[in-house]
Amino acid sequence: MKILVLGAGNMGAWFVESLCLEHEVGVFDINKKKLRYFFHAHRFITYEEIRDFDPELLINAVNLQHTEEAFEEVIPYLSKDCILSDITSVKNGLDEYYKKKGMRFVSTHPMFGPTFANVRELSNQNAVIIKESDKEGKAFFRDFYMSFQLKIFEYTFQEHDQTTAYSLAIPFSSTLVFAATMKTQEAPGTTFKKHLDIARGLLSEDDYLLAEILFNPYALDQIENIHSKLTFLIRMIKERNKDEMINFFNELRDNISGMEHH
């Protein structure tokens, strides 16, 4: 299959490297310097070259802020049969965008990122494929993700954003609160250092991505739940209620145990 990857950032590069041995792959980025290290893919610097390449599948891997803009720039140079695809963490509005364009599409979300995941070993990671996507496109990405032994889930656009509100907004906001209360530690403990590493990794991500994760329409309920639990914890600490605190710890252990069984 002829595949064009838009965006040569970390995830775009991963797609190019992962696909180029079995498919004819082209890569385009407005920052031409990012193209210099791709030796097994076509490197395009103009949209006219994309037209000549005539891809069957377009993987849009630019950052979330520019996803629709990148589509708009390249679509005039694609055939009407080309399948559009995105890998965005938040799908809000993309379902309507695809309907408006009237082209085949497949929307997915590899639930790992270059900051924390080892892209050489992904067997314990997940990927989401959007149910409303084109049948052929879904089959392609299912086979591709399964080649890395990813666990695959099919969600609607709405279900996806509800899921990411839980799986991303909760750890993101908790980490941001940790960073917001940061002060210099001359002798930080192991747990503190682990949290600090997570905070550094998170804050190295694109600001627009972080904001959009938190602005996800379903995220506020999750963050308000954090606020509620913190209020409950503060009350127990003020009252020094050891029995209630121990019961709380046991509830948390049950919550974590439930996650380990999935």
C-alpha positions in Angstrom: 0.0 0.0 0.0 1.1 3.6 -0.7 1.0 5.5 2.6 1.8 9.1 3.3 2.7 10.2 6.8 2.1 13.9 7.6 4.3 15.2 10.4 7.8 13.8 11.2 7.7 14.2 14.9 8.1 11.4 17.3 4.9 9.5 16.5 5.1 10.3 12.8 8.6 8.9 12.7 7.5 5.8 14.5 4.8 5.2 11.9 7.3 5.7 9.0 9.8 3.4 10.5 7.2 0.8 11.4 5.5 0.8 8.0 8.3 1.3 5.5 9.5 -2.3 5.3 6.2 -3.7 4.2 4.7 -0.6 2.4 5.7 2.2 0.1 5.8 5.1 2.5 6.2 8.8 1.9 6.7 11.5 4.6 6.0 15.2 4.6 6.8 17.9 7.1 6.8 21.6 6.8 10.1 21.5 8.8 12.3 20.0 6.1 15.2 19.4 8.6 13.0 16.6 10.2 13.2 14.6 6.9 16.9 14.2 6.8 17.1 10.9 8.6 14.4 8.9 6.7 16.3 6.6 4.4 13.7 4.0 3.6 10.8 6.4 2.7 10.1 9.0 0.1 10.8 12.4 1.5 8.5 15.1 0.1 9.1 18.8 0.3 6.2 20.0 -2.0 2.5 19.1 -2.2 3.0 18.4 -6.0 5.2 15.5 -5.1 2.4 14.1 -2.9 0.1 14.3 -5.9 2.5 12.3 -8.0 2.9 9.8 -5.2 -0.9 9.3 -5.1 -1.2 7.7 -1.6 -3.9 5.2 -0.8 -3.8 6.1 2.9 -2.9 9.4 4.6 -1.8 9.2 8.3 -2.0 12.7 9.8 0.5 12.7 12.7 0.9 16.5 13.1 0.2 17.9 16.6 -3.4 18.2 17.7 -3.6 21.9 17.2 -2.9 21.6 13.4 -4.7 18.4 12.6 -7.5 19.9 10.5 -5.3 22.6 9.0 -2.9 19.9 7.8 -5.8 17.9 6.2 -7.0 21.1 4.5 -3.5 21.8 3.0 -3.0 18.3 1.6 -6.5 17.1 0.6 -6.4 19.0 -2.8 -3.5 16.9 -3.8 -5.1 13.5 -2.9 -7.3 11.3 -5.0 -10.9 11.0 -3.8 -10.2 7.3 -3.0 -7.5 8.1 -0.5 -8.4 7.1 3.1 -7.8 9.9 5.6 -6.6 9.0 9.1 -5.7 10.7 12.3 -4.1 9.5 15.6 -5.3 12.3 17.9 -5.8 12.0 21.6 -9.0 14.0 21.6 -11.5 13.4 18.8 -13.9 16.3 19.7 -15.1 17.7 16.4 -13.3 15.3 14.1 -16.4 13.3 13.4 -18.2 16.4 12.0 -15.0 17.3 10.0 -14.9 13.9 8.3 -18.6 14.1 7.5 -18.1 17.5 5.9 -15.2 16.3 3.8 -17.1 13.3 2.5 -14.0 11.1 2.1 -13.3 7.7 3.6 -11.6 7.9 7.0 -10.2 5.9 9.8 -9.6 7.4 13.2 -7.4 5.7 15.7 -5.5 6.5 18.9 -2.4 4.6 19.9 -2.6 4.9 23.7 1.1 5.3 24.2 3.4 8.2 23.6 7.1 8.6 23.1 7.6 10.3 26.5 6.8 7.3 28.6 6.3 4.2 26.4 9.1 2.1 25.1 8.2 2.0 21.4 10.4 -1.1 20.9 8.3 -3.1 23.3 4.6 -2.3 23.1 2.9 -5.6 24.1 1.4 -4.2 27.3 0.0 -1.1 25.5 -3.4 -0.3 24.1 -4.9 1.2 20.9 -8.3 2.5 20.1 -10.0 2.3 16.7 -13.1 4.4 16.1 -16.2 2.4 15.2 -17.5 4.9 12.6 -14.3 4.5 10.5 -14.1 2.9 7.0 -14.1 -0.9 7.1 -10.9 -1.2 5.0 -9.2 1.4 7.1 -10.1 -0.3 10.3 -8.8 -3.7 9.0 -5.5 -2.1 8.1 -4.9 -0.5 11.5 -6.1 -3.6 13.4 -3.6 -5.7 11.6 -0.9 -3.1 12.0 -1.5 -2.6 15.8 -1.8 -6.3 16.3 1.7 -6.8 14.8 3.0 -5.0 17.9 0.7 -7.1 20.2 -1.2 -4.1 21.2 -4.6 -4.7 22.9 -7.2 -3.1 20.6 -10.5 -1.6 21.5 -13.3 -0.2 19.3 -15.1 2.9 20.6 -17.4 5.5 19.0 -16.0 9.0 18.8 -18.0 9.9 21.9 -16.9 6.8 23.8 -13.3 7.5 22.9 -13.3 11.0 24.4 -15.1 9.7 27.5 -12.4 7.1 28.0 -9.5 9.5 27.4 -11.1 12.0 29.9 -10.7 9.2 32.5 -7.4 7.7 31.4 -5.6 10.9 30.6 -7.2 13.8 32.4 -7.0 12.2 35.8 -3.2 11.4 35.7 -2.5 14.7 33.9 -4.3 16.9 36.4 -2.9 15.0 39.4 0.6 15.5 38.0 0.0 19.1 37.3 -1.1 19.6 41.0 2.1 17.9 42.1 4.2 20.2 40.0 2.2 23.2 41.2 3.1 22.5 44.8 6.8 21.8 44.0 9.5 23.1 46.2 13.2 22.3 46.3 14.1 19.0 48.0 17.7 18.5 49.1 17.0 14.8 49.9 14.0 13.7 47.9 12.6 10.2 48.6 12.2 7.5 45.9 8.4 8.1 45.5 9.0 11.9 45.1 11.7 11.3 42.5 9.4 9.0 40.5 6.6 11.6 40.6 9.1 14.2 39.5 10.2 12.2 36.5 6.6 11.8 35.5 6.0 15.6 35.9 9.1 16.4 33.8 7.9 14.0 31.1 4.4 15.4 31.0 5.5 19.0 30.9 7.8 18.2 27.9 4.6 17.5 25.9 3.1 20.0 23.6 1.2 22.7 25.5 -1.8 22.6 23.2 -2.1 18.8 23.6 -2.1 19.1 27.4 -4.7 21.9 27.2 -7.0 20.0 24.9 -6.8 16.9 27.1 -8.0 19.0 30.0 -10.6 20.9 27.9 -12.1 17.6 26.7 -15.8 18.0 27.3 -15.8 14.9 29.6 -12.7 15.8 31.6 -14.2 18.3 34.0 -16.3 15.6 35.8 -13.2 13.5 36.3 -11.2 16.5 37.7 -14.0 17.5 40.0 -14.0 13.9 41.3 -10.3 14.4 42.2 -11.3 17.6 44.0 -14.0 15.7 46.0 -11.6 13.0 47.0 -9.0 15.6 48.1 -11.6 17.3 50.2 -12.5 14.0 51.8 -8.8 13.3 52.5 -8.3 16.7 54.1 -11.3 16.2 56.4 -9.9 12.9 57.6 -6.5 14.4 58.2 -8.0 17.3 60.2 -10.1 14.9 62.3 -7.2 12.4 62.7 -9.7 9.7 62.1 -7.4 6.6 61.8 -10.2 4.0 61.4 -11.7 5.9 58.5 -8.3 6.5 56.9 -7.5 2.8 57.1 -10.8 2.0 55.5 -10.0 4.5 52.8 -6.6 2.9 52.1 -8.3 -0.5 51.8 -10.8 1.0 49.3 -7.8 2.3 47.3 -6.2 -1.1 47.3 -9.4 -2.7 46.0 -9.5 0.0 43.2 -5.9 -0.8 42.2 -6.5 -4.5 42.4 -9.4 -4.1 40.0 -7.2 -2.4 37.5 -4.6 -5.1 37.6 -7.2 -7.7 36.5 -7.9 -5.8 33.3 
